[in-house]
Amino acid sequence: QMVKEGAIVIDVGINRLPDNRIVGDVDFDGVKEKASWITPVPGGVGPMTVTMLIENTLRSAERSLQATPADDYQDWEAPVLKAV
């Protein structure tokens, strides 16, 4: 096996099997006895991924609402076009 005894395994893979089950990249049943911790798929890191996407979207929206039109062009230099 490729998993060291006592390892922490964070499975971020998402795969759909022909029978429509969703599984990760790691053989959960083959690794669970060896790993000290292992994330399941589904239900492992997925909820955290969604949470972070929502948080980043809200932060972006807040920054957008606080920005002034001049902020968009601060430190911006027009590109110099050269004839070819």
N, C-alpha and C positions, 0 to 999 in steps of 0.2 A: 504494500500500500504506500501511497504518497503522503499519508497523514501521520505525523509523529504522535506518539502516545502523549495524551494530555493537551494536545493542541486546541486552540480556539478556532473554530471554522465558521466563517461568515459567508454564507452562500447567497450571492446576489444574482445568480442566473435564473432565468425564467424560460421554461420550455414546455410546450404542449405536446403530450403524447397522442398517438392515434386514437386512444380511447377517451380523449379530451381531458385527461388529468393534467394538472400543472405541477411540474417538478423543477428542482434546481439543477445546477451542474454537478453537485456533489451527490454521491450515492449515500443518501441519508442513513439507510439501514446498515450499510456496510461500515460507516464511519462513526455512528453514534456511540458505540461501545468504546472506541478508542479516544475520541475527543472529550475534553473536559466540558466544553460548551459547543453547541452547534445551533445555527439558526434554521428554522424550518422553512420550507417553501411549499405552499404559500403561507403568508403570515409572519415571516421573519422581518426582513428589512423593508419590505414594501410599505407598511404604514409610516415608517420614519421617512422614507423617500417622499411620500405624498405630503407629509407634514412640512418637510424642508422646502418643497416646491411652493406650497402655499405661503410659508413664511417669506421666502424670497420674493414672491409676487407681491405680497403686501408691502414689503420694504421698498420695492421698486415703485409701487404706486405712491407711497408716502413721499419718496424723494421727488417723484414727478410733480406732485401737487405743491411741494415746497419750492421747486425751482422757478426761476424767472426766465423769461425769454432770453435775456442776456447771458444767463448761465450756460445756455446751450452753445454759445459761441466764444466763451472765455477760453483763452489759450489756443484758439483755432486760427490757423493760418491758411490763407487761400493757396491752393497749389499753383505753382508756376508752370504755365503751359509753354512748351517750346515747339517751334516749327520743325517739322521733319523733312 
